[in-house]
């Protein structure tokens, strides 16, 4: 039973009330009573608008469902006219450019990796914030980037054979991106700074410098024996670290102990898809961690190898420029915070009628108020040096919903005494109606927008749900190669460039979902900067360091310059519904069901039983995949679609669920906290997984949240 405190018309969970009174409303010129009174007004103003827009979603979906039922022979021109007629598709003819101001360079001009991390987990949140800089040697040594052939195995004590391969890779990277005027990094014997220049001595005593002297931007230590050489390429820094006493440096000709890479330039601290926050207690943890990040005092102590370790935020980094004048670089990633979307309500706070308030309204009020600590320099460090708050808003359907978010931010700014347009918006382009109307979505937010991003996972889930009545969908693995998704990815970049994002805002791409397969990421994720994206999501600090290398190899501004000349992506392709074109065998259908069911169960069992919103979940082939609600949305909608169109029946689906529950139980056998689903099949997690499929067709927009939240609350009450 939640203990509640009456604050005006609002009934507030005790945990949230305490957080506001004792921690949030301290030294920010906002008293607790003022906070709650203002929040009450915001709730009253925006609840009816939020409800009306959700009703509009359902109304449009019903019209689309009925159209497909009545038009079994699909004619694209008729379909396009219909979408415009019902207001699903809004024409945009007016050209414009975004007008957002006071944007930090990390978002406006620096292209690089972007981490997404559950802010509910303090350790993960700190690791991500500290991932601004990462060791290239460690990232290579500990992953499959370096082959284990020829005696270069990873396990056990330090393996010098593997270490040599790491150093060779790193120095070759330096040769390619920071070349010397003559010779190679393998030949360097010493570095010195003289008269503002970087002097490099090779092993044969030849004196050289960088081929491009402008890439040398600073150093640490003294000029005769520097401990660090700072270089810059494509707006990103690399530090060559020198220590002849170090266990690695002592064996290196130049004393190089490591290559430090500027890695996760930005991090999204996530309150949404990667967390399982269902009540006031959970939300208090989410907001408390965000507060700790904004004040710079978040700490987490944990056990590692029998020793207590404490993690805290890294300080800034001190250097001297080539002329010897000191300067600092940020030691931490610039943080954005992702709020939840417009759909869900939360029992954390009840309104005057005793109804749950919209969680998205609460997130806006809390995360913006908390970020005021950073703007007032109340903490140890600065997040935004330009006085902005960066909020990523997911799962919006079309320009009216973007407008609601902008108006909500404006109301919160006024309520807590912030200048207008302080809170910036990142628009997740992950719903079909937003894709089609992306230019208009950007237009309504043109003075706040700092980010558009293709969330292809949620976008696929919405694609299936929107066209549920059109027919059975193709197999999940084929979906990524369909014309609609390729056009969608290009369309997002095109619209960003057309509306002036270059040099002003981020155009982002989605997640690499296999955290153990870093070689695969390194070989494949070049497609994101090559597509014109100046940031792309990665699942770990290590992945951020390795993906950062791509931004040295590829100049995103140059790519964007070229892309501005191309013909924009084709709307007809975006509207191509990915329907199954061939007949599948019984074996193929079963294999698809197995794959989807295993993915759903593997994710849901941790969500419901342990409150883990995102984790590395083994797939049916035991490959670890980062799963969150978006991946679950695809799998559940896919089975729901096939069930609806008769490719399988409920009996087969339930049998498959039971069969895969045994597989998932076995995959989790090493977890002492895990609760088996088989043989009873009567637990909360198994029930939720089945509901996601069997009730999937009637879930709003095919979202997983209503079922997951409801079942998690049941579990917590046990």
C-alpha positions as CSV (number, residue, x, y, z in Angstrom):
1,X,0.0,0.0,0.0
2,X,1.5,3.4,-1.1
3,X,1.6,6.0,1.6
4,X,0.5,9.3,0.2
5,X,0.9,13.0,1.2
6,X,-1.8,15.5,0.2
7,X,-0.3,18.4,-1.7
8,X,-3.1,20.7,-2.8
9,X,-5.3,18.6,-5.1
10,X,-2.5,16.0,-5.6
11,X,-2.0,12.8,-3.6
12,X,1.8,12.2,-3.7
13,X,3.6,9.1,-2.9
14,X,5.7,9.6,0.2
15,X,9.0,8.8,-1.5
16,X,8.5,11.5,-4.1
17,X,7.3,14.1,-1.6
18,X,10.4,13.5,0.5
19,X,12.6,13.8,-2.5
20,X,11.1,17.2,-3.4
21,X,11.2,18.6,0.1
22,X,14.6,17.4,1.2
23,X,16.7,17.3,-1.9
24,X,15.2,18.8,-5.1
25,X,13.8,22.1,-3.8
26,X,17.0,23.1,-2.1
27,X,18.9,26.2,-3.4
28,X,17.0,26.5,-6.6
29,X,14.6,29.3,-5.7
30,X,11.6,27.0,-5.8
31,X,9.9,26.1,-2.5
32,X,8.2,22.7,-2.1
33,X,4.8,24.3,-1.8
34,X,5.4,26.4,-4.9
35,X,6.5,23.3,-6.8
36,X,3.4,21.3,-5.9
37,X,1.0,24.2,-6.5
38,X,2.6,24.8,-9.9
39,X,2.6,21.1,-10.8
40,X,-1.1,20.8,-9.9
41,X,-1.8,23.6,-12.4
42,X,0.3,21.9,-15.1
43,X,-1.5,18.6,-14.5
44,X,-4.9,20.3,-14.8
45,X,-3.9,22.1,-18.0
46,X,-2.3,19.3,-19.9
47,X,-4.3,16.2,-18.8
48,X,-7.3,17.0,-21.1
49,X,-5.0,17.7,-24.1
50,X,-3.0,14.5,-23.5
51,X,-6.2,12.4,-23.3
52,X,-7.6,14.0,-26.4
53,X,-4.4,13.2,-28.4
54,X,-4.4,9.6,-27.2
55,X,-8.1,9.4,-28.3
56,X,-7.1,10.7,-31.7
57,X,-4.4,8.0,-32.0
58,X,-7.1,5.3,-31.4
59,X,-9.6,7.0,-33.8
60,X,-7.1,7.2,-36.6
61,X,-6.0,3.5,-36.0
62,X,-9.7,2.4,-36.2
63,X,-10.1,4.3,-39.5
64,X,-7.0,2.6,-40.9
65,X,-8.1,-0.8,-39.7
66,X,-11.5,-0.3,-41.4
67,X,-9.9,0.9,-44.6
68,X,-7.8,-2.2,-44.9
69,X,-10.8,-4.4,-44.2
70,X,-12.7,-2.7,-46.9
71,X,-9.8,-2.5,-49.4
72,X,-8.3,-5.9,-49.7
73,X,-6.7,-4.9,-53.1
74,X,-4.2,-2.4,-52.0
75,X,-3.9,0.7,-54.2
76,X,-1.2,3.1,-53.0
77,X,-2.6,6.3,-54.5
78,X,-6.0,5.6,-52.9
79,X,-4.3,4.8,-49.7
80,X,-2.2,8.0,-49.7
81,X,-5.3,10.1,-50.4
82,X,-7.1,8.4,-47.5
83,X,-4.3,9.1,-45.1
84,X,-4.4,12.8,-46.0
85,X,-8.2,12.8,-45.8
86,X,-8.3,11.5,-42.2
87,X,-5.6,13.9,-41.1
88,X,-3.0,11.1,-40.5
89,X,-0.7,12.8,-43.1
90,X,-0.3,16.5,-43.0
91,X,1.2,18.2,-46.1
92,X,4.2,20.5,-45.4
93,X,5.3,22.8,-48.2
94,X,6.9,25.7,-46.3
95,X,10.7,25.6,-46.1
96,X,12.4,26.7,-42.8
97,X,15.5,26.2,-40.7
98,X,15.6,25.4,-37.0
99,X,16.3,28.3,-34.7
100,X,17.5,26.6,-31.5
101,X,20.1,28.6,-29.5
102,X,22.4,28.0,-26.6
103,X,23.3,24.4,-27.7
104,X,26.5,22.8,-26.4
105,X,29.1,21.8,-29.0
106,X,28.7,18.2,-28.0
107,X,25.3,18.3,-29.6
108,X,25.6,21.0,-32.3
109,X,29.0,20.4,-33.9
110,X,30.8,17.3,-32.5
111,X,30.0,14.0,-34.2
112,X,30.4,10.9,-32.1
113,X,29.1,7.9,-30.2
114,X,26.0,8.3,-28.0
115,X,25.4,6.0,-25.0
116,X,21.9,5.1,-23.8
117,X,21.7,3.9,-20.2
118,X,19.0,3.2,-17.6
119,X,19.3,6.1,-15.1
120,X,17.6,3.9,-12.5
121,X,20.8,1.9,-12.2
122,X,23.3,4.3,-10.5
123,X,26.4,2.3,-11.4
124,X,25.4,2.1,-15.1
125,X,24.5,5.8,-15.1
126,X,27.9,6.8,-13.7
127,X,29.8,4.5,-16.1
128,X,28.0,6.1,-19.0
129,X,28.6,9.7,-17.8
130,X,32.3,8.8,-17.3
131,X,32.5,7.2,-20.8
132,X,33.5,10.5,-22.3
133,X,37.0,9.1,-22.3
134,X,37.9,5.5,-22.8
135,X,41.1,3.4,-23.0
136,X,41.6,2.1,-26.6
137,X,44.0,-0.6,-25.3
138,X,41.4,-1.9,-22.8
139,X,38.6,-1.8,-25.4
140,X,40.7,-3.8,-27.9
141,X,42.2,-6.2,-25.4
142,X,38.9,-7.3,-23.7
143,X,36.8,-7.8,-26.8
144,X,36.7,-9.8,-30.0
145,X,38.3,-6.9,-31.9
146,X,41.6,-8.7,-31.5
147,X,41.8,-12.3,-32.7
148,X,42.7,-15.0,-30.3
149,X,44.7,-16.8,-32.9
150,X,48.5,-17.5,-32.6
151,X,48.6,-17.5,-28.8
152,X,46.6,-14.2,-28.3
153,X,44.0,-15.6,-26.0
154,X,42.0,-13.3,-23.7
155,X,41.6,-15.3,-20.5
156,X,43.6,-15.2,-17.3
157,X,46.7,-13.0,-16.6
158,X,48.0,-10.4,-19.0
159,X,48.9,-12.0,-22.3
160,X,51.8,-10.1,-23.9
161,X,51.1,-11.7,-27.3
162,X,47.6,-10.2,-27.2
163,X,49.0,-7.0,-25.8
164,X,51.3,-6.7,-28.8
165,X,48.4,-7.1,-31.2
166,X,46.5,-4.4,-29.3
167,X,49.4,-2.0,-29.6
168,X,49.9,-2.7,-33.3
169,X,46.2,-2.0,-34.0
170,X,46.3,1.2,-32.0
171,X,49.4,2.5,-33.6
172,X,48.1,1.7,-37.1
173,X,45.0,3.7,-36.2
174,X,47.2,6.6,-35.3
175,X,49.2,6.2,-38.5
176,X,46.0,6.5,-40.5
177,X,44.4,9.4,-38.7
178,X,47.3,11.3,-37.2
179,X,50.1,10.5,-39.6
180,X,53.6,11.7,-39.1
181,X,55.5,13.8,-41.6
182,X,57.7,10.8,-42.0
183,X,57.8,7.3,-40.4
184,X,55.3,5.5,-38.2
185,X,54.2,5.5,-34.6
186,X,55.9,2.1,-34.3
187,X,59.2,3.9,-34.8
188,X,58.7,6.8,-32.3
189,X,61.3,6.9,-29.5
190,X,60.3,10.2,-27.8
191,X,58.0,13.2,-27.8
192,X,58.9,16.8,-26.8
193,X,57.3,20.2,-27.1
194,X,59.5,23.0,-28.3
195,X,58.4,26.5,-29.2
196,X,54.8,25.5,-29.4
197,X,55.5,22.5,-31.7
198,X,55.3,18.8,-31.3
199,X,58.8,17.4,-31.9
200,X,59.0,13.6,-32.4
201,X,62.2,11.6,-32.4
202,X,62.2,8.3,-34.2
203,X,64.4,5.3,-33.2
204,X,67.0,6.2,-35.8
205,X,67.1,9.7,-34.2
206,X,65.3,11.3,-37.2
207,X,63.3,14.4,-36.1
208,X,59.7,14.5,-37.4
209,X,56.4,16.0,-36.5
210,X,52.7,15.4,-37.5
211,X,51.9,15.6,-41.1
212,X,49.2,18.1,-40.1
213,X,50.6,20.2,-37.2
214,X,47.1,21.6,-36.5
215,X,46.1,18.2,-35.1
216,X,48.5,18.8,-32.1
217,X,46.4,20.8,-29.6
218,X,47.9,20.2,-26.2
219,X,49.9,18.2,-23.7
220,X,50.2,17.3,-20.0
221,X,53.4,17.0,-17.9
222,X,56.5,19.0,-18.9
223,X,57.7,19.9,-22.3
224,X,60.8,17.8,-22.1
225,X,59.0,14.6,-20.9
226,X,55.3,15.0,-21.5
227,X,53.0,12.5,-19.9
228,X,50.3,13.1,-22.5
229,X,50.1,14.3,-26.1
230,X,46.6,15.7,-27.0
231,X,45.6,15.6,-30.6
232,X,42.4,16.5,-32.4
233,X,40.7,15.2,-35.6
234,X,37.2,15.8,-36.8
235,X,36.5,17.7,-33.6
236,X,37.4,14.7,-31.4
237,X,40.4,14.3,-29.1
238,X,42.9,11.5,-28.7
239,X,45.5,11.5,-25.9
240,X,48.7,9.5,-26.3
241,X,49.6,8.6,-22.7
242,X,53.3,8.2,-21.8
243,X,54.7,6.6,-18.7
244,X,58.0,4.6,-18.9
245,X,57.4,3.2,-15.4
246,X,54.0,1.7,-16.4
247,X,53.7,-2.1,-16.9
248,X,52.9,-1.5,-20.6
249,X,54.8,1.8,-21.1
250,X,58.1,0.3,-19.9
251,X,58.3,-2.1,-22.8
252,X,57.3,0.5,-25.4
253,X,60.0,2.4,-27.4
254,X,58.2,5.7,-26.8
255,X,57.0,4.8,-23.3
256,X,53.3,4.8,-24.6
257,X,51.1,3.1,-22.0
258,X,47.7,3.8,-23.7
259,X,45.7,5.7,-26.2
260,X,42.9,7.5,-24.5
261,X,40.0,8.1,-26.9
262,X,37.2,10.8,-26.6
263,X,34.4,8.3,-26.8
264,X,30.8,8.9,-25.6
265,X,30.5,12.6,-26.4
266,X,26.8,12.5,-25.3
267,X,24.8,10.1,-23.1
268,X,21.1,9.7,-22.8
269,X,20.2,9.0,-19.2
270,X,17.0,7.0,-19.8
271,X,13.8,7.1,-17.7
272,X,11.9,5.2,-20.4
273,X,12.4,2.0,-22.4
274,X,15.4,0.7,-20.5
275,X,13.9,1.0,-17.0
276,X,11.1,-0.8,-15.1
277,X,9.7,2.1,-13.0
278,X,6.1,1.5,-12.2
279,X,5.3,3.3,-8.9
280,X,6.4,6.2,-6.6
281,X,9.3,4.2,-5.1
282,X,10.7,3.4,-8.5
283,X,10.3,6.9,-9.9
284,X,11.9,8.3,-6.8
285,X,15.0,6.2,-7.6
286,X,15.0,7.4,-11.2
287,X,14.7,11.1,-10.2
288,X,17.2,10.8,-7.3
289,X,19.9,9.4,-9.7
290,X,19.2,12.2,-12.2
291,X,19.6,14.7,-9.3
292,X,22.9,13.1,-8.3
293,X,24.1,13.5,-11.8
294,X,23.0,17.1,-12.0
295,X,24.6,17.9,-8.7
296,X,27.7,15.8,-9.4
297,X,27.4,13.9,-6.1
298,X,26.0,10.6,-7.3
299,X,28.0,7.6,-6.0
300,X,27.6,3.9,-6.0
301,X,29.6,1.4,-3.9
302,X,29.7,-2.2,-5.1
303,X,31.7,-5.4,-4.6
304,X,34.3,-6.4,-7.2
305,X,36.5,-9.4,-6.7
306,X,35.8,-9.2,-2.9
307,X,36.8,-5.5,-2.7
308,X,34.4,-2.6,-2.1
309,X,34.6,-0.2,-5.0
310,X,33.1,3.3,-5.1
311,X,32.1,4.9,-8.4
312,X,31.7,8.6,-8.8
313,X,31.8,11.2,-11.6
314,X,35.1,11.9,-13.2
315,X,36.6,15.4,-12.9
316,X,37.5,17.5,-15.9
317,X,40.8,17.0,-17.6
318,X,43.7,19.6,-17.4
319,X,46.1,20.2,-20.3
320,X,48.4,22.9,-21.6
321,X,48.0,24.2,-25.1
322,X,51.1,24.1,-27.5
323,X,52.2,27.6,-26.1
324,X,51.9,26.3,-22.5
325,X,48.7,28.0,-21.5
326,X,46.4,25.8,-19.4
327,X,42.9,24.7,-20.4
328,X,40.5,22.0,-19.5
329,X,38.3,19.5,-21.4
330,X,35.1,18.0,-20.0
331,X,35.7,14.7,-18.2
332,X,32.2,13.6,-18.6
333,X,29.7,12.9,-21.4
334,X,27.1,15.7,-22.0
335,X,23.9,14.3,-20.6
336,X,20.4,14.2,-22.1
337,X,17.5,12.7,-20.2
338,X,14.8,10.7,-21.9
339,X,11.3,11.2,-20.5
340,X,8.5,8.7,-21.1
341,X,6.0,9.2,-23.9
342,X,2.4,10.5,-23.7
343,X,0.7,7.1,-23.2
344,X,1.2,5.9,-19.6
345,X,-0.3,7.1,-16.4
346,X,1.4,6.4,-13.0
347,X,0.2,5.6,-9.5
348,X,3.1,7.6,-8.1
349,X,0.7,10.7,-8.0
350,X,-3.1,10.9,-8.1
351,X,-5.1,13.9,-9.1
352,X,-8.0,15.6,-7.4
353,X,-10.4,12.8,-8.6
354,X,-8.0,10.1,-7.4
355,X,-6.9,9.2,-11.0
356,X,-3.4,8.4,-11.9
357,X,-1.7,11.4,-13.6
358,X,0.2,11.1,-16.9
359,X,3.7,9.9,-16.3
360,X,5.1,12.1,-19.1
361,X,3.8,15.3,-17.5
362,X,5.4,14.2,-14.2
363,X,8.7,13.4,-16.0
364,X,8.8,16.9,-17.5
365,X,8.2,18.6,-14.2
366,X,10.6,16.6,-12.2
367,X,13.5,16.2,-14.7
368,X,13.5,19.9,-15.7
369,X,13.3,21.1,-12.1
370,X,16.1,18.8,-11.1
371,X,18.3,20.0,-14.0
372,X,18.0,23.6,-12.7
373,X,20.7,22.6,-10.2
374,X,23.1,22.3,-13.1
375,X,22.1,25.6,-14.6
376,X,22.6,27.3,-11.2
377,X,26.0,25.6,-10.8
378,X,24.9,24.0,-7.5
379,X,26.9,20.9,-8.1
380,X,30.5,19.9,-8.5
381,X,30.5,19.9,-12.3
382,X,28.7,21.5,-15.2
383,X,26.7,19.4,-17.6
384,X,25.6,22.2,-20.0
385,X,28.0,25.1,-20.4
386,X,25.4,27.0,-22.4
387,X,22.5,26.9,-19.9
388,X,20.3,24.3,-21.6
389,X,18.4,21.2,-20.5
390,X,18.3,18.4,-23.1
391,X,15.2,16.1,-23.0
392,X,14.6,13.3,-25.4
393,X,10.9,12.6,-26.0
394,X,9.9,9.2,-27.4
395,X,6.9,7.7,-29.0
396,X,5.2,10.9,-30.2
397,X,2.7,10.5,-33.1
398,X,2.8,13.5,-35.4
399,X,3.1,17.2,-35.0
400,X,0.2,17.8,-32.5
401,X,1.9,15.6,-30.0
402,X,5.3,17.4,-30.5
403,X,3.4,20.6,-29.9
404,X,2.0,19.3,-26.7
405,X,5.5,18.5,-25.5
406,X,6.8,21.9,-26.4
407,X,3.9,23.6,-24.6
408,X,4.4,21.4,-21.6
409,X,8.1,22.3,-21.4
410,X,7.2,26.0,-21.7
411,X,4.7,25.6,-18.8
412,X,7.3,23.9,-16.6
413,X,9.9,26.5,-17.4
414,X,7.5,29.2,-16.2
415,X,6.5,27.2,-13.1
416,X,10.1,26.8,-11.9
417,X,11.5,30.1,-12.9
418,X,13.6,29.2,-16.0
419,X,14.0,31.3,-19.1
420,X,11.8,30.4,-22.1
421,X,13.3,27.7,-24.4
422,X,15.8,26.5,-21.7
423,X,14.4,22.9,-22.1
424,X,15.4,21.5,-25.5
425,X,13.7,18.6,-27.2
426,X,15.0,15.5,-28.9
427,X,12.4,14.0,-31.2
428,X,12.5,10.3,-31.5
429,X,11.3,9.4,-35.0
430,X,10.0,6.0,-34.1
431,X,6.3,6.1,-34.9
432,X,4.9,5.9,-38.5
433,X,2.9,9.1,-38.2
434,X,5.9,11.0,-37.0
435,X,8.0,9.7,-39.9
436,X,5.5,10.7,-42.5
437,X,5.1,14.2,-40.9
438,X,8.7,14.6,-39.7
439,X,9.2,18.0,-41.3
440,X,6.1,19.4,-39.7
441,X,7.1,17.8,-36.3
442,X,10.4,19.6,-36.6
443,X,8.7,22.8,-37.6
444,X,6.5,23.0,-34.4
445,X,9.7,22.5,-32.3
446,X,12.0,24.6,-34.5
447,X,13.1,26.8,-31.5
448,X,13.7,23.9,-29.2
449,X,14.8,20.9,-31.3
450,X,18.3,19.5,-30.8
451,X,17.9,16.0,-32.1
452,X,16.1,13.7,-34.4
453,X,16.7,10.0,-34.2
454,X,15.6,6.9,-36.1
455,X,14.4,4.3,-33.6
456,X,14.0,1.5,-36.0
457,X,12.9,-1.0,-33.4
458,X,9.9,0.9,-32.1
459,X,9.3,2.0,-35.7
460,X,9.0,-1.6,-36.8
461,X,6.6,-2.3,-34.0
462,X,4.4,0.6,-35.0
463,X,4.7,-0.4,-38.7
464,X,3.2,-3.9,-37.8
465,X,0.5,-2.5,-35.6
466,X,-0.6,0.3,-37.9
467,X,-1.1,-2.1,-40.8
468,X,-2.3,-5.0,-38.6
469,X,-5.4,-5.5,-40.8
470,X,-3.5,-5.3,-44.1
471,X,-2.4,-8.9,-43.9
472,X,0.4,-11.1,-42.4
473,X,3.8,-9.5,-42.2
474,X,7.1,-10.8,-43.5
475,X,9.5,-12.7,-41.2
476,X,11.2,-10.5,-38.6
477,X,14.8,-11.0,-39.9
478,X,13.7,-9.9,-43.4
479,X,12.2,-6.7,-42.1
480,X,15.5,-4.7,-41.9
481,X,16.0,-5.1,-45.7
482,X,12.6,-3.9,-46.7
483,X,12.3,-0.8,-48.9
484,X,10.2,1.1,-46.3
485,X,12.9,0.9,-43.5
486,X,15.8,1.8,-45.8
487,X,13.8,4.8,-47.1
488,X,12.8,5.7,-43.5
489,X,16.4,5.9,-42.4
490,X,17.3,8.1,-45.4
491,X,14.2,10.3,-45.0
492,X,15.1,11.1,-41.4
493,X,18.6,12.4,-42.5
494,X,17.1,14.3,-45.5
495,X,14.5,16.1,-43.4
496,X,17.2,17.0,-40.8
497,X,19.5,18.5,-43.4
498,X,16.7,20.3,-45.2
499,X,15.7,22.0,-41.9
500,X,19.1,23.2,-41.0
501,X,20.4,20.6,-38.5
502,X,24.0,20.7,-39.9
503,X,26.2,22.3,-37.3
504,X,23.2,22.9,-35.0
505,X,21.7,19.6,-33.9
506,X,22.1,15.9,-33.8
507,X,20.8,13.5,-36.4
508,X,21.0,10.1,-34.7
509,X,20.9,6.4,-35.6
510,X,20.0,3.4,-33.6
511,X,21.6,0.9,-31.3
512,X,24.1,-1.9,-32.0
513,X,22.4,-4.6,-30.0
514,X,25.1,-7.2,-29.6
515,X,27.5,-5.9,-26.8
516,X,29.8,-9.0,-27.1
517,X,30.3,-8.7,-30.8
518,X,32.5,-5.6,-31.1
519,X,34.3,-6.7,-34.2
520,X,30.9,-7.0,-36.0
521,X,30.1,-3.5,-34.7
522,X,33.4,-2.1,-35.9
523,X,33.0,-3.6,-39.3
524,X,29.4,-2.6,-39.8
525,X,28.6,0.6,-37.8
526,X,30.4,2.8,-40.3
527,X,27.1,2.9,-42.1
528,X,25.8,5.4,-39.5
529,X,28.3,8.2,-40.0
530,X,28.4,7.3,-43.7
531,X,24.6,7.9,-43.8
532,X,25.0,11.4,-42.5
533,X,24.3,10.7,-38.8
534,X,26.4,12.7,-36.4
535,X,25.6,10.4,-33.5
536,X,24.7,6.7,-33.2
537,X,23.7,4.6,-30.2
538,X,26.0,2.2,-28.5
539,X,25.3,-0.3,-25.7
540,X,28.4,0.2,-23.5
541,X,31.4,2.4,-22.7
542,X,33.6,0.0,-24.5
543,X,31.4,0.1,-27.6
544,X,31.5,3.9,-27.4
545,X,35.4,3.9,-27.6
546,X,35.4,1.6,-30.6
547,X,32.6,3.4,-32.4
548,X,34.4,6.7,-31.8
549,X,37.2,5.5,-34.2
550,X,34.7,5.7,-37.0
551,X,34.3,9.4,-36.5
552,X,38.0,9.9,-37.0
553,X,37.9,7.9,-40.2
554,X,34.7,9.6,-41.6
555,X,34.1,13.4,-41.5
556,X,30.3,13.6,-40.9
557,X,30.0,17.3,-41.9
558,X,31.6,16.4,-45.3
559,X,29.2,13.5,-45.7
560,X,26.3,15.8,-44.8
561,X,27.5,18.4,-47.4
562,X,27.3,15.7,-50.1
563,X,24.0,14.3,-48.9
564,X,22.3,17.7,-49.2
565,X,22.7,17.4,-52.9
566,X,20.9,14.1,-53.3
567,X,17.3,13.4,-54.1
568,X,15.3,12.9,-51.0
569,X,14.0,9.5,-50.0
570,X,10.8,8.3,-51.6
571,X,7.5,8.5,-49.6
572,X,6.0,5.7,-51.7
573,X,8.7,3.4,-50.4
574,X,8.1,4.6,-46.8
575,X,4.4,3.7,-47.2
576,X,5.2,0.2,-48.7
577,X,3.7,-2.2,-46.2
578,X,6.0,-5.1,-45.4
579,X,3.5,-7.9,-46.2
580,X,4.4,-11.5,-46.6
581,X,4.6,-12.4,-50.3
582,X,5.3,-16.1,-50.2
583,X,3.7,-19.1,-48.5
584,X,5.6,-20.3,-45.5
585,X,6.0,-24.0,-44.5
586,X,4.8,-25.2,-41.1
587,X,8.5,-25.5,-40.1
588,X,9.3,-21.9,-41.0
589,X,6.2,-20.6,-39.1
590,X,7.2,-22.6,-36.1
591,X,10.8,-21.4,-36.2
592,X,9.6,-17.8,-36.3
593,X,7.3,-18.3,-33.4
594,X,10.1,-20.0,-31.4
595,X,12.4,-17.1,-32.1
596,X,9.8,-14.4,-31.1
597,X,8.5,-16.3,-28.1
598,X,12.0,-16.9,-26.7
599,X,12.9,-13.2,-27.1
600,X,9.7,-12.1,-25.4
601,X,10.1,-14.5,-22.4
602,X,13.8,-13.8,-22.0
603,X,13.1,-10.1,-21.6
604,X,9.8,-10.1,-19.8
605,X,10.9,-12.6,-17.0
606,X,13.6,-10.2,-15.9
607,X,11.3,-7.2,-16.2
608,X,8.5,-8.6,-14.1
609,X,10.4,-10.7,-11.6
610,X,13.5,-8.5,-11.1
611,X,12.5,-5.1,-12.3
612,X,15.2,-5.0,-14.9
613,X,14.2,-2.8,-17.8
614,X,17.1,-3.5,-20.2
615,X,19.6,-6.2,-20.1
616,X,21.8,-8.5,-22.2
617,X,19.4,-11.4,-22.9
618,X,20.6,-14.6,-24.7
619,X,18.6,-15.1,-27.9
620,X,17.5,-18.5,-29.2
621,X,21.1,-19.2,-30.4
622,X,22.6,-18.0,-27.1
623,X,23.9,-14.7,-28.6
624,X,23.6,-12.0,-26.0
625,X,21.3,-9.2,-27.3
626,X,20.4,-5.9,-25.6
627,X,16.7,-6.1,-25.2
628,X,14.3,-3.4,-24.1
629,X,10.6,-2.7,-24.6
630,X,11.1,-1.8,-28.2
631,X,12.4,-5.2,-29.2
632,X,9.6,-6.8,-27.1
633,X,7.1,-4.7,-29.0
634,X,8.3,-6.1,-32.4
635,X,8.2,-9.7,-31.3
636,X,4.8,-9.5,-29.6
637,X,3.2,-7.5,-32.4
638,X,4.6,-10.0,-35.0
639,X,3.1,-13.0,-33.3
640,X,-0.2,-11.1,-32.8
641,X,-0.2,-10.3,-36.5
642,X,0.3,-13.9,-37.6
643,X,-2.3,-15.1,-35.0
644,X,-4.8,-12.6,-36.4
645,X,-4.3,-13.7,-40.0
646,X,-4.4,-17.4,-39.2
647,X,-0.8,-18.4,-39.8
648,X,-1.0,-20.0,-36.3
649,X,-3.6,-20.4,-33.6
650,X,-3.8,-19.7,-29.9
651,X,-3.1,-23.3,-29.0
652,X,0.2,-23.3,-31.0
653,X,1.2,-20.0,-29.6
654,X,0.7,-21.2,-26.0
655,X,2.5,-24.4,-26.7
656,X,5.4,-22.4,-28.1
657,X,5.5,-20.2,-25.1
658,X,5.7,-23.2,-22.8
659,X,8.4,-24.8,-24.9
660,X,10.5,-21.6,-24.9
661,X,9.9,-21.0,-21.2
662,X,11.9,-24.2,-20.6
663,X,14.7,-22.8,-22.9
664,X,14.8,-19.4,-21.0
665,X,14.7,-21.2,-17.6
666,X,17.8,-23.1,-18.7
667,X,19.6,-20.0,-20.0
668,X,19.1,-18.4,-16.6
669,X,20.0,-21.4,-14.5
670,X,23.1,-19.6,-13.2
671,X,21.1,-16.7,-11.7
672,X,20.3,-17.4,-8.0
673,X,17.5,-14.8,-8.1
674,X,15.8,-16.2,-11.1
675,X,12.3,-17.8,-10.7
676,X,11.6,-20.7,-13.2
677,X,8.5,-20.3,-15.3
678,X,8.2,-24.1,-16.0
679,X,6.7,-26.5,-15.2
680,X,3.9,-24.5,-13.5
681,X,3.5,-21.7,-16.2
682,X,1.5,-19.8,-13.6
683,X,3.9,-17.0,-12.6
684,X,3.4,-13.3,-13.2
685,X,6.1,-13.1,-15.9
686,X,4.8,-16.0,-18.0
687,X,1.3,-14.5,-17.8
688,X,2.6,-11.1,-18.9
689,X,4.4,-12.6,-21.9
690,X,1.3,-14.5,-23.0
691,X,-0.8,-11.4,-22.7
692,X,1.6,-9.3,-24.8
693,X,0.9,-11.7,-27.7
694,X,-2.7,-12.8,-27.1
695,X,-3.9,-9.2,-26.3
696,X,-1.3,-7.6,-28.6
697,X,-3.7,-6.5,-31.3
698,X,-5.8,-4.4,-28.9
699,X,-2.9,-2.7,-27.1
700,X,-2.7,1.0,-27.8
701,X,-0.3,1.4,-30.8
702,X,1.0,-2.1,-29.9
703,X,2.9,-0.8,-26.9
704,X,4.0,-3.2,-24.2
705,X,3.9,-0.8,-21.3
706,X,0.3,-1.3,-20.1
707,X,0.7,-5.0,-19.6
708,X,4.2,-4.9,-18.2
709,X,3.5,-2.2,-15.7
710,X,0.3,-3.8,-14.5
711,X,2.0,-7.2,-14.0
712,X,5.1,-5.7,-12.4
713,X,2.8,-4.0,-9.9
714,X,1.1,-7.3,-9.1
715,X,4.5,-8.9,-8.7
716,X,5.7,-6.1,-6.3
717,X,2.6,-6.5,-4.2
718,X,3.2,-10.2,-3.6
